[in-house]
Amino acid sequence: MPFTPLSRTPSGPRRRSLLAGAAGTGAVLLAGCSASGSSSEAVGGSSSAAARARAAAARDSERLAQRYEAVLAAHPALSGRLSPLLAEVVRHAEAFGGGGRASDTASASASASASAAPSPEVPATRKEALAELAAAEREVTDRRTKALLDAPGELARLLASVAAAGAGHAFLLTEDEK
């Protein structure tokens, strides 16, 4: 059987044309992801929608901080475990423009205290209290994950980061004590 050399001409697109097409697509995608002056922020009302999303996220963090404080008041032995998480939740509220702890912001203005949620009830056992806190963290994380889909660039990044931290908190709260 005689040896027949393979054709040197490939049957599909050439590597250079694929690279050129990918570079053009990447440039278009990067142009659409600019942080400032994006078309979604330029549309009237989106900045107010972003402000509402930021305020809702701040309120969620403030309420979550209130839950942590209630659990700490009922179960002071959990202080070593919960205090760092509470400090993070307070920082999250501040990052969204809130005041941090719900009890502080409620006393700051009459309108805030009128709409503030009552102090959450805390389960009698430490295990149940931690499970309830973990469920609250997951609930807030889910809301933030949904909200980031419609949020403009920087706010979406902040929501994603804080949602990831909340998922970490939920994991730490459900991890067995060692």
Secondary structure, 3 states (H helix, E strand, C coil): CCCCCCCCCCCCCCHHHHHHHHHHHHHHHHHHCCCCCCHHHHCCCHHHHHHHHHHHHHHHHHHHHHHHHHHHHHCHHHHHHHHHHHHHHHHHHHHCCCCCCHHHHHHHCHHHHHHCCCCCCCCCCHHHHHHHHHHHHHHHHHHHHHHCCCCCHHHHHHHHHHHHHHHHHHHHHHCCCC
